[in-house]
Amino acid sequence: MYRKTTLSNNVTIVTDSIPYFSTVSLGLWWKTGGRYEHEKNNGISHFIEHMLFKGTRHRSAYDIAREIDAIGGTLNAFTSKEYSCLYARVLHKDIDVALDIIADMYKNPLFLSEDVEKEKFVIAQEIKMVEDNPEEHIYEMFNASYFKGHSLGLFTLGTNENIKSFSRDTLLSHFKEYYAPHTAIITATGRVDHEVFVKKIETLFGDCEGHGYTITSIKKPVPSHEINIYEKDLEHVYLCIGTDGVSQIDNRRYSLYLLNAIMGGSMSSHLFQEIREKRGLVYNVYSYVNCYHDIGTFGISTSTSHEFTETVLSLIKEEILRIRNEGITDGELTFSKKHIKGNLFISLESSESRMGRLAKNEIYFGGYIPIKETLRQIDSIKKTQVNELAQEIFQKPEDVSLTILGHVDKDSVIRLWKS
């Protein structure tokens, strides 16, 4: 059962009580991330995430890890474009331990200068690790070109130059400004009593102070539709194709989810069956949807051998044209609805997934969207709505953005894609 309370210092608490769960998933979320950075401080949110684990006035980094390990729990964090999160999963009986650790990490981080210097090297290794992973790196390269000149196009991990420049004062200043109580949402799902949980949060977080930045309207990016080819000595050629999607608060996102399931979001999808199963040209091919506050993207990603690159690109373009011109069938509409709803119900078996759903609903909608309402929205979608959206986003296939990593004949690829 969903419940919500806001403390006097504007910390928001949302819970989803599931009495039959033996565990509780907890999350401390902040409405900040890569989108709230600029070129000079890009990567600072992710750096702060790392520093929260480096010790507090009451616990060393080892103590934090040891205490959570001693109860068999998990503690982790991540930074995304529009939000950041510190989260834990523990047995119901250990909720006080997890909450005390999370509160300590938020309220009393040391940000010691020597730890800052050590972590610069760690993050530099993380950046190299992504650059050595073409599947992940090409996604960042696509975003950088598609959202050129906008913070959504910045690499969440930042740049080596920025990482080297960060000091203790720089990090602390940003932390106080962007991680203030009014940006914080504390979520809990599983075996948790809302009233009891709120009292615990009041005790631990009620004295948090700070005003920080004011969340105002954010600048909407203007997508850059272009072809970018990056030469790199790789065994495979990596492809990322993308175009305009819809925002997180646009009801058409459900139609886009259905289109995604049909085109490349499942093993029975058109792209997977045609390119992987029938022709054996790739190991994997998939489509994906990203939705932000005010904009979104629909993308397709795959990799193949140099000699098959143009064939694979042609097949992807054929599928884009087919879905735009012919639309989907009644059977595909029924299939995709069942697929999306099945995935949703399976995710509800995880307290972590439910915890994340609580937070994202609060971040984007300021409240809770019941499961029944989500199901109603999915069931109400008509074939014409999906077809109209496909026609809109694929109106000009030659303008769909393309990013390639590897060795290709640039002129030949451009002619193929633009023809």
Kinemage of the C-alpha trace (Angstrom):
@kinemage 1
@onewidth
@group {chain A} dominant
@subgroup {mainchain}
@vectorlist {calphas} color= white
{ca met a 1} P 0.000 0.000 0.000
{ca tyr a 2} L 1.314 3.426 -1.036
{ca arg a 3} L 1.751 6.169 1.569
{ca lys a 4} L 3.455 9.573 1.410
{ca thr a 5} L 4.632 12.067 4.042
{ca thr a 6} L 6.674 15.268 3.742
{ca leu a 7} L 8.738 16.431 6.709
{ca ser a 8} L 8.952 20.067 7.783
{ca asn a 9} L 12.381 20.348 6.115
{ca asn a 10} L 10.798 19.111 2.838
{ca val a 11} L 12.314 15.631 2.822
{ca thr a 12} L 9.712 13.481 1.063
{ca ile a 13} L 8.989 9.952 2.321
{ca val a 14} L 7.111 7.398 0.224
{ca thr a 15} L 6.516 3.767 1.136
{ca asp a 16} L 4.923 0.699 -0.384
{ca ser a 17} L 4.104 -1.797 2.343
{ca ile a 18} L 4.253 -5.472 1.339
{ca pro a 19} L 3.825 -7.421 4.606
{ca tyr a 20} L 4.633 -10.830 3.120
{ca phe a 21} L 8.155 -9.735 2.050
{ca ser a 22} L 10.959 -10.625 4.454
{ca thr a 23} L 13.175 -7.805 3.132
{ca val a 24} L 13.028 -4.040 2.798
{ca ser a 25} L 14.537 -2.002 -0.029
{ca leu a 26} L 15.466 1.542 0.955
{ca gly a 27} L 16.483 4.428 -1.282
{ca leu a 28} L 17.697 7.946 -0.655
{ca trp a 29} L 17.117 9.773 -3.943
{ca trp a 30} L 18.048 13.292 -5.003
{ca lys a 31} L 16.558 15.238 -7.900
{ca thr a 32} L 19.948 15.944 -9.383
{ca gly a 33} L 22.395 14.278 -11.731
{ca gly a 34} L 24.264 14.805 -14.952
{ca arg a 35} L 21.625 17.105 -16.399
{ca tyr a 36} L 22.256 19.650 -13.657
{ca glu a 37} L 25.933 19.978 -14.551
{ca his a 38} L 27.780 21.959 -17.218
{ca glu a 39} L 30.957 21.377 -19.189
{ca lys a 40} L 33.285 22.729 -16.494
{ca asn a 41} L 31.915 20.576 -13.643
{ca asn a 42} L 30.694 17.600 -15.679
{ca gly a 43} L 31.170 14.422 -13.641
{ca ile a 44} L 30.844 16.065 -10.238
{ca ser a 45} L 27.599 14.260 -9.294
{ca his a 46} L 29.159 10.876 -9.986
{ca phe a 47} L 32.290 11.888 -8.060
{ca ile a 48} L 30.119 12.814 -5.057
{ca glu a 49} L 28.465 9.392 -5.255
{ca his a 50} L 31.903 7.801 -4.847
{ca met a 51} L 32.873 10.075 -1.959
{ca leu a 52} L 29.811 9.156 0.103
{ca phe a 53} L 31.344 5.701 0.553
{ca lys a 54} L 34.763 6.992 1.675
{ca gly a 55} L 33.895 7.500 5.315
{ca thr a 56} L 31.976 9.701 7.754
{ca arg a 57} L 32.655 11.309 11.126
{ca his a 58} L 31.470 8.055 12.722
{ca arg a 59} L 32.460 5.349 10.245
{ca ser a 60} L 35.439 4.601 8.052
{ca ala a 61} L 34.917 3.269 4.526
{ca tyr a 62} L 35.689 -0.177 5.911
{ca asp a 63} L 33.138 0.239 8.712
{ca ile a 64} L 30.408 1.086 6.188
{ca ala a 65} L 31.167 -1.997 4.121
{ca arg a 66} L 31.634 -4.245 7.168
{ca glu a 67} L 28.389 -3.248 8.879
{ca ile a 68} L 26.238 -3.864 5.822
{ca asp a 69} L 28.040 -7.130 5.039
{ca ala a 70} L 27.584 -8.314 8.635
{ca ile a 71} L 23.802 -8.358 8.186
{ca gly a 72} L 23.918 -9.911 4.710
{ca gly a 73} L 22.577 -6.731 3.117
{ca thr a 74} L 23.559 -4.781 0.027
{ca leu a 75} L 24.482 -1.112 -0.246
{ca asn a 76} L 25.089 0.685 -3.511
{ca ala a 77} L 24.518 3.916 -5.422
{ca phe a 78} L 24.184 5.277 -8.933
{ca thr a 79} L 24.067 8.587 -10.751
{ca ser a 80} L 21.915 9.155 -13.826
{ca lys a 81} L 20.965 12.135 -15.945
{ca glu a 82} L 18.072 13.420 -13.813
{ca tyr a 83} L 18.437 11.758 -10.425
{ca ser a 84} L 20.941 10.125 -8.095
{ca cys a 85} L 20.373 7.370 -5.552
{ca leu a 86} L 21.952 5.704 -2.514
{ca tyr a 87} L 20.135 2.458 -1.757
{ca ala a 88} L 20.179 -0.659 0.397
{ca arg a 89} L 18.341 -3.951 0.715
{ca val a 90} L 18.225 -5.723 4.065
{ca leu a 91} L 16.105 -8.067 6.138
{ca his a 92} L 13.186 -6.389 7.888
{ca lys a 93} L 14.844 -6.809 11.277
{ca asp a 94} L 17.937 -4.899 10.101
{ca ile a 95} L 16.198 -1.802 8.760
{ca asp a 96} L 17.531 0.370 11.601
{ca val a 97} L 21.124 -0.564 10.766
{ca ala a 98} L 20.690 0.297 7.084
{ca leu a 99} L 18.918 3.582 7.809
{ca asp a 100} L 21.587 4.643 10.286
{ca ile a 101} L 24.347 3.951 7.761
{ca ile a 102} L 22.556 5.821 4.955
{ca ala a 103} L 21.779 8.794 7.203
{ca asp a 104} L 25.395 8.918 8.375
{ca met a 105} L 26.692 8.846 4.794
{ca tyr a 106} L 24.378 11.724 3.853
{ca lys a 107} L 24.784 13.902 6.946
{ca asn a 108} L 28.402 13.335 7.924
{ca pro a 109} L 30.576 12.601 4.863
{ca leu a 110} L 34.219 13.577 5.347
{ca phe a 111} L 35.308 14.312 1.771
{ca leu a 112} L 38.920 14.109 2.950
{ca ser a 113} L 41.372 15.659 0.509
{ca glu a 114} L 43.510 12.519 0.443
{ca asp a 115} L 40.450 10.422 -0.402
{ca val a 116} L 39.479 12.861 -3.151
{ca glu a 117} L 42.917 12.420 -4.725
{ca lys a 118} L 42.715 8.614 -4.514
{ca glu a 119} L 39.247 8.549 -6.016
{ca lys a 120} L 40.395 10.585 -9.005
{ca phe a 121} L 42.475 7.592 -10.054
{ca val a 122} L 39.584 5.176 -9.420
{ca ile a 123} L 37.193 7.208 -11.588
{ca ala a 124} L 39.841 7.548 -14.291
{ca gln a 125} L 39.953 3.732 -14.389
{ca glu a 126} L 36.162 3.621 -14.603
{ca ile a 127} L 36.220 6.011 -17.575
{ca lys a 128} L 38.823 3.831 -19.314
{ca met a 129} L 36.724 0.745 -18.599
{ca val a 130} L 33.742 2.304 -20.410
{ca glu a 131} L 35.944 3.426 -23.307
{ca asp a 132} L 37.199 -0.162 -23.614
{ca asn a 133} L 33.604 -1.440 -23.807
{ca pro a 134} L 32.353 -0.477 -27.292
{ca glu a 135} L 28.724 -1.410 -26.563
{ca glu a 136} L 28.621 1.040 -23.684
{ca his a 137} L 30.916 3.645 -25.189
{ca ile a 138} L 28.948 4.037 -28.421
{ca tyr a 139} L 25.839 4.822 -26.412
{ca glu a 140} L 27.669 7.709 -24.730
{ca met a 141} L 29.014 8.850 -28.099
{ca phe a 142} L 25.534 8.843 -29.584
{ca asn a 143} L 24.163 10.943 -26.714
{ca ala a 144} L 27.065 13.372 -27.033
{ca ser a 145} L 26.261 14.025 -30.687
{ca tyr a 146} L 22.460 13.853 -30.421
{ca phe a 147} L 22.314 16.292 -27.478
{ca lys a 148} L 25.286 18.338 -28.637
{ca gly a 149} L 25.744 21.508 -26.579
{ca his a 150} L 23.351 20.334 -23.849
{ca ser a 151} L 24.020 18.723 -20.479
{ca leu a 152} L 22.061 15.601 -21.500
{ca gly a 153} L 24.882 14.944 -23.947
{ca leu a 154} L 27.582 15.001 -21.277
{ca phe a 155} L 29.182 11.757 -20.074
{ca thr a 156} L 27.857 11.004 -16.573
{ca leu a 157} L 31.324 9.934 -15.416
{ca gly a 158} L 32.757 13.248 -16.593
{ca thr a 159} L 36.031 13.949 -18.369
{ca asn a 160} L 39.542 13.205 -17.140
{ca glu a 161} L 40.320 16.918 -17.214
{ca asn a 162} L 37.376 17.756 -14.965
{ca ile a 163} L 38.032 14.851 -12.598
{ca lys a 164} L 41.604 16.026 -12.063
{ca ser a 165} L 40.413 19.569 -11.302
{ca phe a 166} L 37.918 18.716 -8.532
{ca ser a 167} L 38.924 19.643 -4.982
{ca arg a 168} L 37.372 18.914 -1.615
{ca asp a 169} L 35.832 22.404 -1.539
{ca thr a 170} L 34.416 22.054 -5.047
{ca leu a 171} L 32.740 18.753 -4.212
{ca leu a 172} L 31.388 19.888 -0.850
{ca ser a 173} L 29.996 23.102 -2.315
{ca his a 174} L 28.109 21.198 -5.022
{ca phe a 175} L 26.929 18.604 -2.500
{ca lys a 176} L 25.453 21.237 -0.174
{ca glu a 177} L 23.815 23.045 -3.069
{ca tyr a 178} L 22.291 20.144 -5.013
{ca tyr a 179} L 21.738 17.478 -2.352
{ca ala a 180} L 19.757 19.668 0.062
{ca pro a 181} L 16.730 18.196 1.899
{ca his a 182} L 14.155 19.652 -0.482
{ca thr a 183} L 15.649 17.607 -3.334
{ca ala a 184} L 15.606 14.385 -1.277
{ca ile a 185} L 13.110 11.532 -1.535
{ca ile a 186} L 13.337 8.547 0.799
{ca thr a 187} L 11.596 5.421 -0.445
{ca ala a 188} L 10.974 2.057 1.165
{ca thr a 189} L 9.253 -1.059 -0.143
{ca gly a 190} L 8.713 -4.431 1.464
{ca arg a 191} L 7.886 -5.281 5.024
{ca val a 192} L 7.626 -1.735 6.330
{ca asp a 193} L 5.040 0.161 8.374
{ca his a 194} L 4.676 3.711 7.070
{ca glu a 195} L 4.029 5.470 10.385
{ca val a 196} L 6.864 3.670 12.130
{ca phe a 197} L 9.157 4.340 9.180
{ca val a 198} L 8.318 8.060 9.158
{ca lys a 199} L 9.221 8.344 12.848
{ca lys a 200} L 12.580 6.711 12.135
{ca ile a 201} L 13.212 9.148 9.272
{ca glu a 202} L 12.196 12.131 11.405
{ca thr a 203} L 14.712 11.069 14.033
{ca leu a 204} L 17.518 10.548 11.541
{ca phe a 205} L 16.818 13.203 8.892
{ca gly a 206} L 14.577 15.743 10.591
{ca asp a 207} L 17.521 17.940 11.564
{ca cys a 208} L 18.894 18.133 8.006
{ca glu a 209} L 19.080 21.744 6.906
{ca gly a 210} L 19.908 23.594 3.741
{ca his a 211} L 18.054 25.276 0.951
{ca gly a 212} L 20.251 24.750 -2.074
{ca tyr a 213} L 19.228 25.397 -5.638
{ca thr a 214} L 15.671 26.037 -6.713
{ca ile a 215} L 14.283 23.452 -9.103
{ca thr a 216} L 13.039 25.576 -11.971
{ca ser a 217} L 12.128 24.837 -15.553
{ca ile a 218} L 15.050 23.181 -17.298
{ca lys a 219} L 16.290 24.031 -20.757
{ca lys a 220} L 14.998 21.624 -23.380
{ca pro a 221} L 17.679 20.385 -25.776
{ca val a 222} L 17.442 20.672 -29.543
{ca pro a 223} L 18.399 17.251 -30.988
{ca ser a 224} L 21.116 17.138 -33.610
{ca his a 225} L 20.251 14.685 -36.397
{ca glu a 226} L 23.481 13.657 -38.059
{ca ile a 227} L 25.823 10.809 -38.986
{ca asn a 228} L 28.976 10.416 -36.889
{ca ile a 229} L 31.638 7.819 -37.669
{ca tyr a 230} L 34.498 7.209 -35.243
{ca glu a 231} L 37.361 5.112 -36.522
{ca lys a 232} L 38.713 2.571 -34.035
{ca asp a 233} L 40.621 -0.671 -34.431
{ca leu a 234} L 37.959 -3.193 -33.384
{ca glu a 235} L 36.938 -6.673 -34.478
{ca his a 236} L 33.327 -5.516 -34.830
{ca val a 237} L 31.613 -2.395 -36.130
{ca tyr a 238} L 29.231 -0.938 -33.522
{ca leu a 239} L 26.063 0.884 -34.545
{ca cys a 240} L 23.720 3.142 -32.597
{ca ile a 241} L 20.715 4.573 -34.412
{ca gly a 242} L 18.352 7.006 -32.742
{ca thr a 243} L 15.606 9.546 -33.201
{ca asp a 244} L 13.099 11.599 -31.239
{ca gly a 245} L 10.976 9.792 -28.675
{ca val a 246} L 8.655 11.295 -26.073
{ca ser a 247} L 9.115 12.692 -22.581
{ca gln a 248} L 8.552 10.847 -19.312
{ca ile a 249} L 5.343 12.804 -18.702
{ca asp a 250} L 3.893 12.288 -22.191
{ca asn a 251} L 1.116 9.654 -22.198
{ca arg a 252} L 2.299 8.576 -25.640
{ca arg a 253} L 5.231 6.898 -23.905
{ca tyr a 254} L 3.062 3.796 -23.525
{ca ser a 255} L 2.569 3.676 -27.298
{ca leu a 256} L 6.340 4.014 -27.691
{ca tyr a 257} L 6.919 1.130 -25.258
{ca leu a 258} L 4.638 -1.049 -27.395
{ca leu a 259} L 6.406 0.001 -30.598
{ca asn a 260} L 9.734 -0.803 -28.934
{ca ala a 261} L 8.578 -4.311 -27.977
{ca ile a 262} L 7.516 -4.986 -31.568
{ca met a 263} L 10.580 -3.559 -33.310
{ca gly a 264} L 13.475 -4.709 -31.130
{ca gly a 265} L 12.590 -4.943 -27.463
{ca ser a 266} L 12.164 -8.714 -27.305
{ca met a 267} L 13.596 -11.927 -28.759
{ca ser a 268} L 10.569 -12.287 -31.037
{ca ser a 269} L 10.833 -8.701 -32.281
{ca his a 270} L 11.182 -7.871 -35.963
{ca leu a 271} L 14.816 -6.795 -35.800
{ca phe a 272} L 16.011 -9.737 -33.684
{ca gln a 273} L 14.206 -12.311 -35.799
{ca glu a 274} L 15.207 -10.834 -39.154
{ca ile a 275} L 18.843 -9.933 -38.499
{ca arg a 276} L 19.913 -12.437 -35.810
{ca glu a 277} L 17.717 -15.508 -36.242
{ca lys a 278} L 17.020 -15.617 -39.989
{ca arg a 279} L 20.293 -14.233 -41.312
{ca gly a 280} L 22.789 -14.759 -38.486
{ca leu a 281} L 24.474 -11.422 -39.126
{ca val a 282} L 24.728 -10.261 -35.509
{ca tyr a 283} L 24.924 -11.736 -32.047
{ca asn a 284} L 22.461 -9.218 -30.654
{ca val a 285} L 20.281 -6.373 -31.901
{ca tyr a 286} L 17.786 -4.444 -29.828
{ca ser a 287} L 15.800 -1.246 -29.608
{ca tyr a 288} L 15.368 0.903 -26.515
{ca val a 289} L 13.473 3.901 -25.138
{ca asn a 290} L 14.844 6.726 -22.975
{ca cys a 291} L 12.455 9.262 -21.463
{ca tyr a 292} L 13.502 12.461 -19.670
{ca his a 293} L 11.520 15.356 -18.170
{ca asp a 294} L 10.910 17.101 -21.467
{ca ile a 295} L 12.294 14.933 -24.262
{ca gly a 296} L 13.038 11.334 -25.127
{ca thr a 297} L 14.787 9.096 -27.621
{ca phe a 298} L 14.027 5.878 -29.451
{ca gly a 299} L 17.128 3.941 -30.401
{ca ile a 300} L 18.430 0.782 -32.046
{ca ser a 301} L 21.821 -0.747 -31.264
{ca thr a 302} L 23.835 -3.650 -32.618
{ca ser a 303} L 27.286 -4.703 -33.835
{ca thr a 304} L 28.519 -6.846 -36.697
{ca ser a 305} L 31.569 -7.734 -38.756
{ca his a 306} L 32.947 -5.115 -41.138
{ca glu a 307} L 31.769 -6.982 -44.252
{ca phe a 308} L 28.148 -7.107 -43.048
{ca thr a 309} L 27.833 -3.521 -41.812
{ca glu a 310} L 26.001 -2.135 -44.823
{ca thr a 311} L 23.713 -5.167 -45.022
{ca val a 312} L 22.728 -4.767 -41.370
{ca leu a 313} L 22.171 -1.025 -41.830
{ca ser a 314} L 19.995 -1.712 -44.871
{ca leu a 315} L 17.877 -4.207 -42.929
{ca ile a 316} L 17.407 -1.747 -40.052
{ca lys a 317} L 16.398 0.982 -42.489
{ca glu a 318} L 13.976 -1.399 -44.211
{ca glu a 319} L 12.356 -2.135 -40.865
{ca ile a 320} L 12.045 1.576 -40.091
{ca leu a 321} L 10.405 2.185 -43.468
{ca arg a 322} L 8.139 -0.846 -43.121
{ca ile a 323} L 6.900 0.136 -39.659
{ca arg a 324} L 6.351 3.728 -40.829
{ca asn a 325} L 4.488 2.816 -44.030
{ca glu a 326} L 2.613 -0.322 -43.017
{ca gly a 327} L 2.245 0.113 -39.275
{ca ile a 328} L 1.647 -2.716 -36.853
{ca thr a 329} L -0.951 -5.480 -36.956
{ca asp a 330} L -3.739 -6.235 -34.498
{ca gly a 331} L -1.842 -9.333 -33.434
{ca glu a 332} L 1.308 -7.330 -32.737
{ca leu a 333} L -0.668 -4.834 -30.673
{ca thr a 334} L -2.075 -7.643 -28.532
{ca phe a 335} L 1.341 -9.280 -28.214
{ca ser a 336} L 3.120 -6.088 -27.181
{ca lys a 337} L 0.502 -5.258 -24.547
{ca lys a 338} L 0.892 -8.697 -22.981
{ca his a 339} L 4.670 -8.377 -23.171
{ca ile a 340} L 4.762 -4.988 -21.438
{ca lys a 341} L 2.280 -6.018 -18.740
{ca gly a 342} L 4.119 -9.272 -18.135
{ca asn a 343} L 7.399 -7.417 -17.648
{ca leu a 344} L 5.671 -4.994 -15.291
{ca phe a 345} L 4.227 -7.736 -13.098
{ca ile a 346} L 7.531 -9.602 -12.986
{ca ser a 347} L 9.308 -6.414 -11.894
{ca leu a 348} L 6.812 -6.050 -9.043
{ca glu a 349} L 8.230 -9.251 -7.556
{ca ser a 350} L 11.390 -7.256 -6.755
{ca ser a 351} L 11.320 -4.856 -3.829
{ca glu a 352} L 14.170 -2.895 -5.440
{ca ser a 353} L 12.174 -2.397 -8.648
{ca arg a 354} L 9.136 -1.290 -6.677
{ca met a 355} L 11.294 1.079 -4.643
{ca gly a 356} L 12.634 2.640 -7.833
{ca arg a 357} L 9.142 2.959 -9.270
{ca leu a 358} L 8.037 4.873 -6.172
{ca ala a 359} L 10.895 7.345 -6.539
{ca lys a 360} L 10.510 7.918 -10.267
{ca asn a 361} L 6.779 8.525 -9.898
{ca glu a 362} L 7.563 11.142 -7.266
{ca ile a 363} L 10.358 12.737 -9.320
{ca tyr a 364} L 8.377 13.031 -12.543
{ca phe a 365} L 4.764 13.265 -11.372
{ca gly a 366} L 4.952 14.438 -7.777
{ca gly a 367} L 2.828 11.509 -6.682
{ca tyr a 368} L 2.008 7.870 -7.280
{ca ile a 369} L 0.602 6.244 -10.396
{ca pro a 370} L -1.246 3.085 -9.258
{ca ile a 371} L -0.532 -0.152 -11.085
{ca lys a 372} L -4.165 -0.298 -12.133
{ca glu a 373} L -3.844 3.092 -13.822
{ca thr a 374} L -0.713 1.987 -15.693
{ca leu a 375} L -2.492 -1.167 -16.860
{ca arg a 376} L -5.513 0.887 -17.925
{ca gln a 377} L -3.268 3.186 -19.954
{ca ile a 378} L -1.633 0.220 -21.686
{ca asp a 379} L -4.925 -1.539 -22.406
{ca ser a 380} L -6.489 1.629 -23.827
{ca ile a 381} L -3.855 2.065 -26.562
{ca lys a 382} L -5.201 1.648 -30.071
{ca lys a 383} L -3.307 0.471 -33.111
{ca thr a 384} L -3.784 3.865 -34.762
{ca gln a 385} L -1.969 5.568 -31.868
{ca val a 386} L 1.111 3.372 -32.267
{ca asn a 387} L 1.067 3.802 -36.042
{ca glu a 388} L 0.723 7.581 -35.800
{ca leu a 389} L 3.674 7.741 -33.411
{ca ala a 390} L 5.775 5.545 -35.726
{ca gln a 391} L 4.946 7.831 -38.638
{ca glu a 392} L 5.936 10.862 -36.570
{ca ile a 393} L 9.294 9.657 -35.253
{ca phe a 394} L 10.277 7.974 -38.547
{ca gln a 395} L 8.874 10.693 -40.784
{ca lys a 396} L 12.242 11.087 -42.530
{ca pro a 397} L 14.344 7.927 -42.070
{ca glu a 398} L 17.331 9.651 -43.676
{ca asp a 399} L 17.284 12.131 -40.759
{ca val a 400} L 17.440 9.408 -38.119
{ca ser a 401} L 20.762 9.870 -36.320
{ca leu a 402} L 23.498 7.303 -36.804
{ca thr a 403} L 26.665 6.781 -34.777
{ca ile a 404} L 29.249 4.199 -35.848
{ca leu a 405} L 32.340 2.990 -34.009
{ca gly a 406} L 34.848 0.969 -36.020
{ca his a 407} L 36.216 0.767 -39.576
{ca val a 408} L 33.715 1.438 -42.367
{ca asp a 409} L 33.623 3.038 -45.790
{ca lys a 410} L 32.311 6.413 -44.685
{ca asp a 411} L 31.076 7.635 -48.079
{ca ser a 412} L 29.314 4.355 -48.817
{ca val a 413} L 27.569 4.331 -45.433
{ca ile a 414} L 26.392 7.927 -45.827
{ca arg a 415} L 25.007 7.211 -49.320
{ca leu a 416} L 23.186 4.146 -48.040
{ca trp a 417} L 21.663 5.899 -45.046
{ca lys a 418} L 20.734 9.113 -46.846
{ca ser a 419} L 19.309 7.479 -49.996
